Amino acid sequence: MSAFVLAALMTMKDAQALALLHAPAVIAAQARVDETVALARAARGQGLPHAIVNYNQTPQAGPVSGTVLQKLTTYGGQVTIGDLLGRDPAVAQADAVVRGARENEIDAERTERIKVVGLYVDAERTREVEHLRFLMVSSLVEDRRAAQLRYDAGDAPHLDVLRADVELAQARAEFAQAEADERNARSALALETGREDAKIEVEPLNAAGISMPAGVTIETGILFALAHRPEIAAANEDLASERAALRAANLGRLPAITAQAGYTTGVDTALDVHGASANVTLDLPIGGATAAQAAAQQARIDQARARVDAATQAVTLDVTTSITSLQAALGAAQATAAARNEAEQEVSGTELGYRSGASSSLELIDARRAFAEAELNDVVSRATLIEDRAVLNLALGVQP
């Protein structure tokens, strides 16, 4: 049995918190939020007036003869009416993208938590299986020694010794596999949480008191999840973003008016000049490009609406599966616990019969094999129950 190094107990909640600090998907989602926040700040600056400085120098005929230079410098501001009108849709779109990115970050964390739940429970399960396998080997070593003593004393046939040898060899092979499984499970959890293998000590499997959350049915669970799952909120924000983009695209079909106003000083026809100045430019879009862009944006809205429907279907299936899985796990845990107790009683009775000569070694081996299998099934059932209960919370969208 692999040695357990003394270390601080890592709860499932601890493991999730550590994993969130190292998960690449979560880190990428957080960076995406930072990006969208910066772009939202940029959108708020769209369409606002610009300060301008314009210098113009051109040759012109002199007032009497020859050529003189016209030198004019204008200080003022410029605004494009179309950009100003498009500012509100652009800000609305950027804000929706930010909210969607934040929901996607929450969903990335939820996905990581589900992954860690599986790894943590697997570490718990493989540790208990390894311990059971170790106890089986220890028990069979004693059985083999007892069979040899009974054979030497003439109280049992040599077949009992041979049977004990076969069972012991098989148990040692199963224990070796259990050791490997436990090491691999602990290493996987260590990698995900950023901890060293030797510093990982998980909780024992304790499924006592686990039940279906009060009031949760498939119907109520789906309604709750649709209101709380981050991917639903992210899909709706995506749709809101595309609708805002459509408003901006429709505004792009209007003529663009750029107005400049300021104060001009300089030299014109060799005379100093100064005064207020203004310049207005009207840009009429032709060729149908803006109409095509609006049509393309409408298609993006249709795609976003389809993504909302797809997310709704996925959440519905996820919740349905999680609830039915937990219901099955609750029943299986009860059944395997009962089977384990019955198998334990059978072993006790068979051992008593073997010592009194009423039972054969083959019957004892079969009883102990059945008990070992029942114990392993019980471990697996408890692990499945713990995992399914934790996953159901995440499927419903319950925040940790």
N, C-alpha and C positions, 0 to 999 in steps of 0.2 A: 504494500500500500504506500502511495507516495506520501512523503512527510508533509504535514501541515505546518507552515511557518507562522509563528505568532504574529498577527497583524490586526489592525483595527478593522472591525466588522464593516463591510461595505453593504449598505442596504440597496434595494432596487432604486430608490429615489436618489441616493448618492451616485450610483452608477449612471443614471440618466443625466444628472447635473454635470458630471465629469465628461461624459460623452459629448454633450452639447458644446463644450469648450473646444473640442477637437474635430468635430464632424465637418468634413469639407463642404458638404451640401449646405449645412447651416451657415458656415462662414461665407460661402458664396451668396446665399440669400441675404445675409446682413449687408454685404457689400453692394448688392443690388438695391437695397433700401437707401443706402448712402448716395448711390448714383441718382436715383429718382428724386431724392430730396434736393440735390444740387440742380437737377434739371427743372424742378418746380420753382426754385429761386430764379433761374434764368427766364422761365416763362413769365414771371411777374414783372420782369423788365421789358417784355416785348411791347412794342407799340408806343412806348413813352417817348416824349420829345427828345431830340438829340441836340446837343450844342454843336455848332458848326463854326468853322473859320475858313473863309474862302479868299484866296488871292488870285487875281487875274491880271495878266500883263500881256497887252497886244499892241502892235504898231497901228498908228492912225495918221491921217494927214494933219499937218500942222495948221494953225490958224492963218498963217500967211503963206508959207511954202515949206516943202520938205516933209520929213516924217518925225513924229514925236511918239513917245510911248504913253499908252494908257495904263495906269497902275491903280487897281481898285482892290481894297481889302474889305471884306464883309464879315461882321461878327453877328451871330444870331442863333436861331434855333430852327429845327426841321421836324416835321411830323408827317407820317404817312397815315392817312385816315383809315385805310383798309387794315393796317396793322393795329391801329388803336381799337377798331371795332372787333378785331379778332383776338384781342387780349383776353377777354373774359372766357371764351371757349378754350383758349390755349391753357389758361390757368386751371379751368375746371378739368381739362383732360390730364394735365400734369398732376393735379391733386388726386385724381382717381387712380393714376398709375402708382403714386406713392402709397395710397391705401392698399391697392392690390399687392404691391411688393411686400408690405408689412404682413398681410395675410399669408402670402407665400412663404415668408420667413417662419411664421407660426406653423404652417403646414410642414415645412422642412423639419422643424423641431419635433412635430408630432410623429413624422415618419421615423426620425432618429430614435425617439422614445420607444416606438414599437420594436425597432430593431434591437435596442438594448434590453427590452423586456425578454425577448426570445433568447438572447445571449446569456442574460443573468439566470433565467430559469434553467437553461441548459447546463450552466455551471452548477447550479444547485442539484439538478437531477443526476448528472454524471458523478458528482461527489458522493451522493447517497448510494448510487448503484455500485460505485467502486467499494464503498464501505461494506455493502452487503456481500459483494463478491469476496472480499477479504474475510468476512466472517464465515462464508461458506467454505473457503479453503481451510480455515482454522478448524472448523467443525469436522471436515472430511479427513484432515490429518489425524484428529483424535479417533474418528471412526476406523480409519485404516489401522491405527495402533491397537485399538480394541479388537478388531477382527483378527489381527495377527496373534494377540494374546489368547483369544478364544480358540483359534486354530491350534496353537502350540499346546493348549490345555486339552485338546481333543473335544472341545464343546461345539465347534463349528467346522464346516467343510472348508477346504482351501478355496473353493469358489467364492466364498465371502471375501477373502483377501483380494482375489483377482477383481471382483466387482468394485471393491473399495479403491483399488489402484486405478481402474478406468475412470471412476467418478472424480477422483482427486486430480488426475491428469487433465480431464475436461474442465474442471473448476479452475485450475491454475491458468489454463489458456484463456478462459473467459475473464479471469481477473486481470491478466496482462492486457487484454483488449479494453477492459474498463479503465485501467490506469491510463492508457493512451487517450481514451475518450475524455477523461477528466482533465488531463494536461492540455489537450487541444481546446476544450471548452474554456478553461481558465485563461489560456493564451489569447483566445479570440476576444474574451471580455477585457483582458488587459490592454490589448491593442486598441479596442474601441474607446476605452476610458482614459488611455494614456498612463496607466499605472503599470508597475512591474508585477510580473506573475506572483512573486513571493509576497507582495503586499495585498493580495486579493484574498479575502476571506468572506464568503457569502453567507447569507442567512440559511438556516435549515428550512426544508420544505414544510410549511405550516399552512394547511388549507382549512383549518378549523374556522368555522364561522362564515366562510365564503358562501354567498348566495346571490341570486338575481337581485339587482337594485330594485328597491320598492317602487312599484308603479310603472316599471318599465315593461312594455310589450313591444312587439315589432312595430306596431302602428305609432305608439307614443315615442319610441326610440327614434324612428325615422324623422318624425316632426321635430324632435329636439335636435337631432344631428343637423338637419337642414338649416336650422336657425343658428347653430353654433360651430359647425365645421368651417375651418379657414378657407378650404379650397372653394366652397360655395361662395363665400364672401369675396374671394379673389376673382372668381369668374364674373360675379356681378359688377365688381369694380372695373374689370376689363371691358364689360359691355358699356358701362357709363363712360369710360374713356373713349371708346369708339364713337359713341353718340356725340360727345363733345367735339371730337375730330370732324364729324360730319357737319356740325354747325360752322366750324372754321372753314371747311371746304366749300360750303355754300356761300360764305362771305367772300371767298376768293374769286367767285364768279362776278362780283361787282367791280366797277371801274376803280382803279387805285388812284387816289388823289394825294400828291405830295406837296406840302406847303412849306416854304421857307420864308422867314422874316428876320430882319436884323437891321444893323446900322452899317452903312458903307462909307468909307473915306478913301481918298486917293487923288490921283491926277487925271484929268480928262481934257484933251486938247490944250495941254500945257497949263491948265487952270486947276487950282485946288477945289475939290468938290467933297461934299459930305451930306449925309441925310439918311432917312429911313429908306429901306428897300424891301421888296417882296417878290417872291417867285412861286408860281403855282404850276404843277405839272399834272396832267390828266393822262392816265395809262389805261387804255381800253383793251382788255384781253380778247383776242380773236383766235379762231382755229379750233375751238371746242375742247382745248386741253383741260380747262378748269371743270367743265361739265363732266368729262371723263373721270377726273380725279374724284369728283363728288360721287359718281356712280361706283367707283372702286371702293370708296369709303363706305357706301351703303352695303356693299358686299362684305366688307369687314365686320359690319354690325351683324349681319346674318351669321357670319362665322362665330362671332363672340356669343351670340344667342345660342348657337348650337353647342358651344363649349359649356354654357350654363346647364343646358339639358344633359350633356354628357356627365358633368360633375354631379348633378342630381341623381342620375342613374347609378353612378359609381358609389355614392354615399348610401343610397338606398340598399344596394346589394351588400355593401360592407356591413351596415348595421344589421341587416337580416341575417347574414352569415355569422356575425359575432354573437348575436343573441341565441341563435339555434346551436352554435358551438358550445356556448356556456351551458345551455340547458342540457346538452348531451354530456358535457364534462361533469356536471353535477350528478347526473344519474350514474355515470361510469365510476365516479369516485366512491359513491355509496356501494355499488356492486363489488368493486375490487376490494374495498375495506372489509366487506362481509366475507368475500371469498378468502381473503387472507386469514381472517379469524377462524374460519372453518378448516382451512388447510393446517393451521397451527394446531388445532385440536386433533386433527387426524394424525399429525406427526407424533404428538404426545401419546396418543393411544397406540400407535404402531410401535413406538420405542418401548412402551411398557410390554407389549406383546412379544417383541423381539427378545427382551431380557428374560421373559418367562418361557420362551421357546414357542409361543403361539403364533408368531409372525416370522416370515423368512427375511433374509437380508435384502432380497429383491423387493419385497413389499416395503421395507423401510426406505430403500433407495428411492422407490417411486413416490413415496409419501413426502420425503424430503425434497425431491425434485419438484413436486407439485407445490410445496410450500415456498420454495425459492422463486418459482415462477409467479406465484401469487404475490409475494413481497415485491418483486420487480414491477409487476403490473400495478400494484398500489402506488409505488413511487412515480411511475409514469403518469398515472391518473391524477395524482396530487399535483404534479408539475404542470400538466395540461390545464387543470382547473385554475391554478394560480395565474398562468399565462393568459388564459382566455378571459379571466375576470379583469386583469389589468388592461388587456387589449380592448375590451368592451368600453371601458371609460374613454379611451382614446378614440374609439370609433364613434362614440356619441358626441365627441367634441368637448368633453369635460376638461377644464384646465387644471393641471396639477397644482 
